[in-house]
Amino acid sequence: MSQKTRLLSIPIEPFVVEPNLTVDEMLRRMERISFQGRTLATARRIWEKMLADDALIFLGIAGALSAGGLRLVIAHLIRERLVDCVVSTGANLYHDLHESRGRRHYIGNPRADDAALAAEHIDRVYDTYADEEEFIANDSWIADFALTLEPRAYTTREFLYHLGGHLWEETHADGILTAAHRARVPVFCPAIADSSIGMGLSQARHRDAACGVADVIGDIVESSNLVIRAQRTASIVLGGGTPKNFINQASVEAEFFDPRIGGHQYALQIVTDVPHFGGASGSTLEEAQSWGKLATDADRVTVYADATIALPILATALATSARDRAGSRHVRQFDVSGRAMTVDGVPLPERRFEEPA
């Protein structure tokens, strides 16, 4: 077969609209169209490969996804164990907590008079509104809870587990924090200070100087130990930000202690940022290979799309195909309630790195 014949061997197949087409079937057809439609279909395939290969799957959440209406999609991914570990901005967890406590976000106007909104104590996230006075109450609620804990340093993973448990006991509401607590899925928040959760903890610290101590360096140790223990790992990133680099650096740090690691074996990112301004959020997965964050032969795909469009489609398609995977994947059992995390009954080292097996 000539090079030209090989390159021209797979034709584009125009998408044909049919009534009652499922999302799963729609994505399968999109594998033969072009541009971001095809990359979205590829993303579903790579996510399914992660699951089939029993990779430990990190999910990174940045941007205003909870405020924007995706918190229950993410809770579904946790509950159904389509991911194994969550790394989130504090804002996403805070806005999730806000709604779990019975508060809401509201449809707004991106061209609103923001001075008028400020006068009414209304906060705006593009086309979404929230009540500032309810946020103030949330901050106090977080502070009150933090003051009930033993006054010592907590990794964000340990603190967020207990926060999710307290939230579940009070509300019995579905959400990211409550789903993670009930499924015992670890949640890390490496930039917890950069959020209203951090502000709530600072209010607790004001009342008791021994409270509100977040051990974010312990988060690095634990996330890296998860990579060392798992060997095969995967990264799914929504929106870039701090979670993207935190997940990637876990692989780099793990390789420092175990040279066999070689980077995540799978990577999927849904971003709107572009690489040519040099920011980490828009950086390509190929660039990540140069750092050792991804394996050089990693299955990878970047979808340039708004996560509020792409994630509901992907999650719905995966929910359809999950029936075919029932019982076929080893679901890791975590105990994330204490100072040291346990995976499948075996504790990870506390505050130090795992020795290579």
Secondary structure, DSSP 8 states (H G I E B T S, - for coil): --HHHHHT-S--------TT--HHHHHHHHTTS-HHHHHHHHHHHHHHHHHHTT-EEEEEE-SSTTTTT-HHHHHHHHHTTS-SEEEE-HHHHHHHHHHHTT---EE--TT--HHHHHHTTEEEETTEEEEHHHHHHHHHHHHHHHTTS-SSEE-HHHHHHHHHHHHHHHH---SHHHHHHHHT--EE-TTTTSSHHHHHHHHHHHH-TTS-EE-HHHHHHHHHHHHHHHSSEEEEEES-HHHHHHHHHHHHHHHHH-TT--SEEEEEEEES--GGG--STT--HHHHHHHTSEEEEEEEEEEES-HHHHHHHHHHHHHHHHHHHTT-S----EE-SSSS-EETTEE--SSS-----
